[in-house]
Amino acid sequence: MRHLSLLCLCALVILPSLEAALAHSYGERGSDLGIQVFQQVVRSKPLENVVFSPHGVASILGMLLPGAHGETRKQIIRGLRYKKNGPYKMLKKLHKTLTAKSNQDTVLIANAIFSQEGFPMEESFVATNRGNFQSETRSLNFSKPEEAANEINEWVNNKTKGHISSLVKPDMLDPELTRLVTVNSIYFKGLWRSRFQPMNTKMRPFKAGDGNEYSVPMMSQLSVFNIGMATTPQGLKYKIIELPYHGNTISMLMVLPSDEDTPLSHVIPHINTETVQSWTKLMHIRKVHLVIPKFTVDAEVDLEAPLAELGMTDMFSQGKADFRHLSAEPLHVSKALQKAKIVVNEDGTKAAAATAAILLARSSPPWVTVDRPFLFLIRHHPTGTILFMGQINKP
């Protein structure tokens, strides 16, 4: 069956390093780090398609956190905006909620720690990750990087149901120095609550981010949706459209500037979890003719530069990284990356006739057409978690 599916993989390759520095200030708990990383990435790719998982970044850093000490730990906590002593309880609760039985057909999250054979990890580090993230722990022989990469990629392929077959390349794994690779995988399969009928999909014009017009397959339906208008602090107006998935706990939010001449890049810096939360008060149920493009996008993002830009520099430094609670051997992160993919098409469950009947419009329903660059977010409503987000410049 065709469906909307999203997947994300984050991996950190960890090598030995030197002693670490110490510092003193902590930030507050929050969940905007992944959105900030996304904003850093799209700033350098304003005209490209980008798909990304904010939750994936937070998860992989959350897995590293129990092993970090001193300034390295403080930088991660500051980036994640957690209270000094409060992250683990929250991370455990969040993971438990997202992987609950009610979500098991929609969201699959898996975590693993691949360590060098014979490499002694602190028991508390392993136990905390097992307790918070149900992390698997496996031993590999990194002195044979080809075989080690194949085994990690086989795990990835399995956890993403074949959608991402390769995450780690052998040349990322130093045969003498690699000690640990931590991996977070998110697979999302959502069926629209109100399905788009394939017979209504037509080729229509889409004005891409590069200014050119392209003919792309656009899906359409007459139904009821939550729609609203918001304004950035700079006074730019933009539309928000919510498309719920079957089960009602997860939705796709689509954002596009109201003025056709306003670049999407002028709206994205304004987005954070507080902004997204505020949209719920601005949106109202309306019956509309909705027209949106079908699209498939995959992307790989190197996380080192955006994380460093956000203050997490020490974990990448041989001279400063401090993971003494992971192992007595000095370690540093040599590579941090994420791969994600999204496929959006017509499939979904049939519309609830009762809902549509109650909200029948008296006048002719307006047309809402997403025919220029837009932002999308996949949000888990009970926790406010942004599982995925992306910018689409050309479907």
C-alpha atoms as one frame of an Amber mdcrd trajectory, in Angstrom:
protein
   0.000   0.000   0.000   1.212   3.471  -0.775   1.315   5.740   2.229   2.926
   8.793   3.687   6.084   7.659   5.379   8.856   9.542   7.085  12.041   8.298
   8.519  14.988   9.758  10.236  18.292   8.384  11.264  20.877  10.063  13.362
  24.286   8.634  13.968  27.235   9.742  16.046  30.649   8.189  15.521  32.746
   8.457  18.662  36.538   8.291  18.798  39.155   8.595  21.566  40.173  12.156
  22.541  42.064  14.168  25.146  41.043  15.662  28.517  38.018  17.967  28.846
  37.417  21.447  30.225  34.856  22.456  32.881  32.356  25.318  33.184  29.397
  26.341  35.292  26.149  27.651  33.709  23.056  25.620  32.759  20.128  26.529
  30.546  16.473  25.633  30.982  14.606  22.679  29.644  13.088  23.080  26.179
  12.557  21.280  22.942  13.493  23.816  20.266  17.008  22.554  19.570  16.042
  20.465  16.535  14.094  23.374  15.006  17.116  25.621  15.533  19.349  23.062
  13.793  16.848  22.923  10.910  16.937  26.729  10.662  20.744  26.615  10.491
  20.600  24.009   7.719  18.018  25.761   5.509  19.803  29.100   5.905  22.579
  27.624   3.760  20.092  25.863   1.424  17.309  28.428   0.849  16.273  27.011
  -2.535  16.628  23.283  -1.799  14.199  20.683  -0.497  15.103  19.705   3.071
  13.510  17.099   5.332  14.665  16.777   8.919  13.712  15.314  12.310  14.026
  17.707  15.273  13.117  14.849  17.619  15.876  12.686  16.113  18.534  15.270
  17.039  17.192  15.638  20.576  17.130  11.836  20.955  20.703  11.243  19.835
  21.983  13.982  22.166  19.810  12.580  24.940  21.517   9.219  24.445  24.956
  10.838  24.775  24.027  12.947  27.799  24.447  10.262  30.515  28.046   9.783
  29.365  28.959  13.475  29.289  30.634  15.434  32.065  31.689  18.998  32.786
  31.430  21.600  30.035  30.545  18.970  27.436  27.505  17.978  29.496  26.582
  21.598  30.190  26.678  22.493  26.509  24.351  19.598  25.636  21.946  20.478
  28.464  22.007  24.148  27.445  21.286  23.186  23.837  18.422  20.896  24.871
  17.248  23.524  27.401  16.818  21.023  30.186  17.040  21.793  33.865  20.279
  20.692  35.521  18.848  17.552  37.139  15.654  17.016  35.168  16.305  15.561
  31.712  16.121  11.806  32.217  12.649  11.583  33.725  11.273  13.764  30.915
  13.124  11.865  28.160  11.881   8.530  29.483   8.276   9.775  29.679   8.457
  11.283  26.179   9.866   8.113  24.631   7.224   6.010  26.425   4.401   8.255
  25.119   5.663   8.291  21.528   6.123   4.499  21.453   2.815   3.703  23.189
   0.559   1.000  21.735  -1.798   3.659  20.393   0.998   4.869  18.090   2.623
   1.558  17.192   1.122   1.401  13.698   2.167   4.988  12.975   5.432   5.767
  14.780   8.320   3.342  15.243  11.341   4.621  17.143  14.451   2.523  17.668
  17.802   3.285  19.293  21.048   1.375  19.358  24.592   1.657  20.705  27.207
  -0.160  18.628  30.477  -0.471  20.553  33.929  -1.847  19.746  34.374  -5.442
  20.900  35.927  -5.425  24.374  35.394  -1.665  24.836  34.440  -1.109  28.503
  31.415   1.189  28.832  30.218   2.471  32.199  27.278   0.345  33.345  25.278
   3.424  34.374  25.551   4.814  30.805  24.235   1.567  29.294  21.510   1.197
  31.941  20.286   4.800  31.591  19.968   4.446  27.815  18.223   1.113  28.186
  15.797   2.647  30.685  15.140   5.912  28.819  15.239   4.802  25.190  15.067
   0.967  25.215  18.447   1.165  23.460  19.902  -2.027  22.057  23.603  -2.581
  22.725  25.746  -4.510  20.233  29.467  -5.221  19.890  31.183  -4.768  16.529
  34.710  -5.115  15.203  35.481  -1.618  13.893  38.939  -2.776  12.775  36.955
  -4.157   9.831  35.048  -0.973   8.902  33.320  -2.483   5.861  31.769  -5.279
   7.919  30.910  -2.952  10.827  29.225  -0.432   8.492  27.268  -3.248   6.831
  25.954  -4.470  10.185  24.896  -0.963  11.277  23.248  -0.338   7.892  21.451
  -3.689   8.082  19.987  -2.622  11.445  18.992   0.747   9.916  17.418  -0.920
   6.863  15.419  -3.229   9.105  14.197  -0.489  11.464  13.094   1.779   8.585
  11.387  -1.041   6.691  13.840  -0.715   3.806  13.352   3.007   3.215  16.884
   3.958   4.238  19.320   1.207   3.352  22.570   3.005   4.152  23.468   5.464
   6.906  27.118   4.860   7.784  29.915   4.680   5.210  33.002   2.552   5.975
  35.316   5.582   5.644  33.515   7.217   8.592  34.790   4.424  10.831  38.452
   4.694  11.779  39.604   1.046  12.091  41.932   1.859  14.989  40.080   4.598
  16.854  36.290   4.114  16.540  34.840   3.035  19.874  31.128   3.724  19.612
  28.357   4.537  17.125  24.972   5.591  18.527  21.972   5.475  16.200  18.413
   6.780  16.510  15.792   5.714  13.964  12.275   7.111  13.482   9.818   5.584
  11.017   6.477   7.294  10.500   3.575   6.013   8.417   0.483   8.201   8.497
  -2.785   7.704   6.652  -4.781  10.891   6.062  -7.987  11.093   8.049  -9.520
  12.626   4.922  -8.135  10.814   1.882  -7.269  12.459  -1.433  -8.906  10.581
  -4.327  -6.313   9.696  -7.019  -8.827  10.618  -9.764  -8.635  14.238  -8.531
  -4.841  14.444  -8.850  -3.957  16.665 -11.819  -0.844  18.306 -13.210  -0.912
  21.933 -12.092   1.622  24.808 -12.012   3.904  25.207  -8.987   6.110  28.300
  -8.711   9.352  26.936  -7.273  11.848  28.670  -5.010  14.113  29.414  -7.999
  11.343  31.553  -9.546  10.564  29.094 -12.334   7.163  27.505 -12.837   6.903
  23.715 -13.039   4.019  21.387 -13.765   3.659  18.956 -10.842   1.010  16.432
  -9.693  -1.339  18.245  -7.293  -3.843  16.406  -5.096  -7.190  18.023  -4.307
 -10.271  17.447  -2.211 -13.316  19.274  -0.870 -13.374  18.737   2.885 -13.078
  20.404   6.280  -9.684  21.484   7.613  -8.262  23.602  10.377  -6.974  26.765
   8.683  -5.549  29.975  10.106  -3.507  33.091   9.453  -0.534  34.195  11.560
   1.938  37.074  11.478   5.683  37.180  12.114   7.136  39.862  14.452   8.188
  41.664  11.246   4.558  41.839  10.103   4.687  39.121   7.393   1.435  37.157
   7.161   1.408  33.425   6.486  -1.216  30.676   6.174  -1.350  27.516   8.286
  -3.244  24.416   7.167  -3.610  21.336   9.386  -4.041  17.898   7.830  -4.777
  15.294  10.534  -3.773  11.661  10.268  -5.948   8.752  11.244  -5.994   8.521
  15.030  -5.969  12.301  15.520  -2.832  12.428  17.710  -0.522  13.428  14.821
  -1.018  16.083  12.136   0.874  17.649   9.279   0.966  21.442   9.476   1.654
  23.253   6.198   2.898  26.844   6.269   3.212  29.240   3.330   3.562  33.031
   3.092   0.304  34.837   2.220   2.031  37.183  -0.187   3.340  35.310  -3.229
   6.382  37.597  -3.311   7.440  36.804   0.284  10.204  34.141   0.340   9.638
  31.167   2.646  13.060  31.954   4.171  11.560  35.112   5.718   9.055  33.043
   7.714  11.165  30.046   8.844  13.357  31.959  11.385  10.171  32.895  13.259
   9.166  29.250  13.899   9.679  27.576  17.285   7.611  25.250  19.478   5.917
  28.215  21.161   4.902  29.596  17.748   3.505  26.216  16.718   1.553  25.983
  19.976   0.087  29.464  19.364  -1.319  28.371  15.983  -3.949  26.223  17.712
  -5.712  29.411  18.875  -5.540  31.003  15.418  -6.952  28.128  13.375 -10.627
  27.499  12.669 -12.454  24.644  10.971 -13.479  25.571   7.418 -14.778  23.694
   4.445 -12.413  24.317   1.536 -11.178  22.973  -1.772  -7.631  22.058  -0.737
  -4.956  21.579  -3.400  -1.467  20.380  -2.340   1.400  18.744  -4.242   2.488
  15.126  -4.058   6.175  14.990  -3.161   9.051  12.717  -2.214  12.163  14.161
  -0.618  15.172  12.670   1.102  18.095  14.523   2.604  21.298  13.953   4.550
  22.385  16.594   7.027  25.802  16.943   8.655  24.980  18.042  12.200  28.413
  19.179  13.390  28.333  22.775  12.070  24.767  23.616  13.200  25.272  22.031
  16.640  28.568  23.895  17.069  26.839  27.126  16.010  24.311  26.509  18.803
  27.066  26.185  21.417  27.785  22.438  21.394  31.427  22.608  20.358  33.316
  20.625  22.987  31.948  17.183  22.130  33.584  17.476  18.666  36.948  18.590
  20.083  39.691  16.055  20.843  41.128  18.435  23.409  37.903  19.370  25.192
  35.339  16.554  24.863  34.581  14.946  28.226  32.658  11.664  28.199  34.140
  10.199  31.372  30.730   8.780  32.431  30.657   6.739  29.237  34.160   5.318
  29.505  37.455   5.875  31.287  39.079   6.280  27.873  38.879   9.891  26.585
  36.412  10.129  23.670  35.080  12.725  21.234  32.388  12.783  18.539  33.991
  12.625  15.090  30.826  12.623  12.986  27.171  13.512  13.557  24.688  13.068
  10.734  21.019  12.538   9.998  19.203  11.026   7.039  15.485  11.518   6.560
  12.899  10.815   3.885   9.295  11.814   3.237   6.753  10.471   0.768   3.429
  12.306   0.509   0.603  10.998  -1.688  -3.153  10.472  -1.744  -3.583   7.573
   0.668  -5.456   7.905   3.901  -8.631   6.828   5.623 -12.000   7.942   4.327
 -13.337  11.257   5.614 -15.695  11.101   8.574 -19.036  11.880   6.983 -20.519
  13.139  10.247 -17.832  15.788  10.630 -18.276  17.020   7.088 -22.057  17.073
   7.428 -21.992  19.161  10.596 -19.686  21.722   9.044 -21.258  22.153   5.640
 -20.586  25.690   4.450 -23.534  27.838   3.396 -21.611  29.645   0.697 -19.328
  28.247  -1.962 -16.177  26.902  -0.219 -12.969  28.826  -1.010  -9.991  27.279
  -2.783  -6.763  26.918  -0.800  -3.893  26.066  -3.163  -0.351  25.292  -2.016
   1.397  26.132  -5.284   4.644  27.743  -4.091   7.405  26.951  -1.543   6.069
  25.801   1.824   7.153  24.517   5.221   5.698  21.362   6.759   5.818  20.048
  10.314   4.690  16.628  11.610   3.536  17.203  15.198   2.544  14.766  17.946
  -0.158  16.749  19.750  -0.166  15.113  23.232   3.533  15.951  23.762   4.051
  18.811  21.305   6.950  16.851  19.775   7.946  17.899  16.247   8.821  14.521
  14.738   9.687  15.910  11.307   9.809  19.206   9.463  10.958  20.345   6.074
  10.941  22.983   3.387   9.694  22.116  -0.094  10.908  24.438  -2.832  10.115
  22.163  -5.774   8.023  18.987  -5.356
